[in-house]
Amino acid sequence: MGKSWKETRLRLYDRFYEPTFTTEQNLENRPPGIDREHWRWFLDYRAEPETKGKCKKNVVNRSKQQYTHTGSSKSFARRIEEETLLLQSEEQGRIVGRGELWIKVHKKKDGSYINDEARAIGEKIEEIEQQDESSRMLSQNDSIAQVFGKEKPGRVRGVGFGPTPSQLFGPNSHASGNGVQQEETQRKLLELQAELEGEKLKRKAMEDEAASDKKKMKAMESALIYLFQRQGEELPPEIAAGTGFVE
């Protein structure tokens, strides 16, 4: 959602803003349906030195990006979940590791890598996993960790924005390839996923309850309006205002 809104703002700015126009001319040239003062605020925001600095930095960062992927807008974590569900039906529940998925999303439909940098990384991942099968499982020493290095604080590559390194691996854990640590990491990941699903179900139940209450209120309003109309009377102003009823 955030990315879509960001791209929409960029398209509007590129299409309607003219550097050679005066402020007033650009305000008159605003997109259809956009409030004049809202467009003024947006143009002022784009003109701020801090905003211009961020834009330049983003351009530089994009130019340095060596290996994009073929996974469209889907997150790495979502691709892992989808691939795992697919393999559960095909190969009796085999879990997809971060390394295997990294290779999948950096290849074209014909099986070739998207570029030389991606091929070099993919081949390194394959080499590590062939030499040590335990590196296929999510851990601080799996194939992705060995190729890309230590996880950054606050997130773990390939598992979304929820779990942090300390949640998955423990606050004082160190890189290790032993089976005990890997099993513990997998257990923690499953617990976090289950907790997240539980929260989603709770939120869904609350939303359903709110929707049900709204329907009941609408039904009561309709019944009230009907009763007053049957008696040939108008709704009292305070009730009419509350129901949004207009004669």
N, C-alpha and C positions, 0 to 999 in steps of 0.2 A: 504494500500500500504506500509506504513512504517513498520507495523508489519510483513508483508510478507517478506520484504527485510531483516529485522532484523533476522527472523527465517532462511532465506537462508544463511546469513553470518555465523550464528551459526552452521548450518549443514556442511558448507564447512570447517570451522575451525576444528570441531570435526572429520571430515572424513579425512582431508589431513594433519593436523598438528600433528607432532610426537614430544613429549617432549624430547625424547632421541636423536633426530637428531640435527646436527649442523644447523646453520642458512643457510649455502649453501645447505645442504641436503634438508631442508624444502623448500627452493626456487625451487629446482629441482623437488620436490614432489608436486608442486602447482597444482590446478585444471586445467583441459584442458580448453584452451581458455582464461585463466587469464594472463594478462601481468605480467612479472617477477617483475617489479618495483612496480606495484599495489599490488601484493601479499606481497612484502617486506614491503610496507607501512602498510598494514593490520596487518601483524605479529608484526611490531613495535608498532602499536596502541594497540594491545592486550597485549603486554608486559609492557605497561606503568602502574605504580602503581595505578594511578587514575582509569584506566579501570578495573584493577583487583579488586579494591575496590568496584566499581559499580556492578561487576559480583557477588561478595560475598554478597552484600546487596540485590540484586535481588533474590538470592537463599534463603536468610533468609526471605524475604517478601513473597515469594511463599509458604514457609513452614508454615507461619502464616495465610495463606488464608483459612478461615474456610468454606466459602460457595461460591463455584464456581457455575456456572449456566448451564442450558441446552440449552441456546440460541445460540450456535455455535459462529461464529465470528460476528454476528450481534450486533450492538450497542443497548443499552437499549432504546434510543430514536427511533431508527428505528423499534424496536419491538412494541413500543407504537403506532407508526404511522400505522403499518401493522394491529395490533389488532383493532385499531379504525376504519380503512377502512373496516375490516371484519364485525365489529359490526354495521357499518352504513348500511350495506345491510341486516343484520339479525335482528337488534333491533332498527332501525330508528334513527341512528346517536348517540347512546350512546358513550360518551367519556371514554376511558380506563384510569384509574388513575394509578399513580406510584405504589401504594400498590398492586393493582390487578395484574399488570404485574410482579412485583417482585415475587409474589407467583407462577405465571404461569411458569416463567423461572427457578424456583428452584424446580420444580417437575419433576419426571420421566413420561414416557408415561403411566404408570399404575396408575398415580395419587398420588403416594407416594413421600415424600420429598427426596432430594438427600442425606441428612444426618440429624443428630439430631439437629445441630446448626441451619440449615435452617428451620427445622420444628418449632423450638422454636420461631424464628423470624416471620415466616409465621403466626403462631397461634396468636402472639401478634398483627400483622397487622390486622388480621381478627377480633380480639376482639375490637380493637380501632374503626374499621369501622362499626362494629355492634352497638356499643354504640353511635357513632356520624357519621351519614351518610355524613355530610359535609367534613369529613376527607378523603373522597374518591377523592375529587377534589384537583387539584394542588394548593398548598398554602404553606406558611411558617409553617403551623401547620397541614399539612395533615398527613396521617398515617406513611409515610416514614420519614417525619421530626421528628415525635414524637418517632419513634423507633431508628433512627440513629443519631439524634441530628441536630444541626445547620449546614447549608450549608457552605462549604469551599469557600473562595474568588475565584472568577473567573469561577465557574461552578455550575450548578444545577443538582443534580442527576436525570438521566432519560430523560433529554431534549437535550442531545448532547453537543458539544463543543461551540456552538454559544452563546445563552443567558446566562448572568451572573445573580447572585442573585439580584443585584441592578437594572438590566434591567427589571426583572420579578416582583420583589417585591417592588422596590423603594429604593433609597439610605438611607432613614431614617425610613424605615418601621420596625415594630416589629412583632413578632409572634402573630397571631390573627386568630381566627376561624370564625369571622363574615362573613356573606354572601357578604357584599359589597366589602370587601378586596378580597375574592375569585373570585368574578365576574371581578374585576379590573385585577387581576392576569391572569385570563383566557383571558381577552381581550388583554392584553399586549403580551401574548404568541402567540395568533392568529396573532397579528400585526407583530411580529417578524418573524413568519413563512411565512406570506404573503410577507414580505420584502425580505426574503431569496429566496423565489420562484421567485420573480421579478428579483433579481440579477442573478439567474440561467438562466432565460429566456433571459436576456440581454447578458450574456456570450455566450449562445447558438447562439443567433443572430449574434454576432460578429464572432464566429467560423464559422458559415455558410457563412457569407460574405467573410471571409478570404479564405475559401475553394473555393468559387465561383470565387474570383479573381485569385486564383492559376490556376483554370481550364482555365480561359480566357487567362492567360499568356502562358499556355502550348499550347493552340490552336493557339495563335499568333506565338509562336516559330515554331510550326509544319508548319504553312502557310509560314513563312519566309524561312524555310529550303526547303520546296517544290518548292518555286519560284526560289531559287538559283539553285536547282538541275535541274529544267526544262530548265534553261538557260545554263546548263553545267558549272556553276561556283562554286567555293568553297566559303564557308562562310568566311567573314573577320575574322581574329584571335580573335579580341575583341568581336565579336558577338558570335562566336563559343564557346569561353570561358564562356560567360554569359549564354548560353543555355545548356551547358554541352554536345554539339553535338560533336561526334567523328567520323571521316571518317572510 
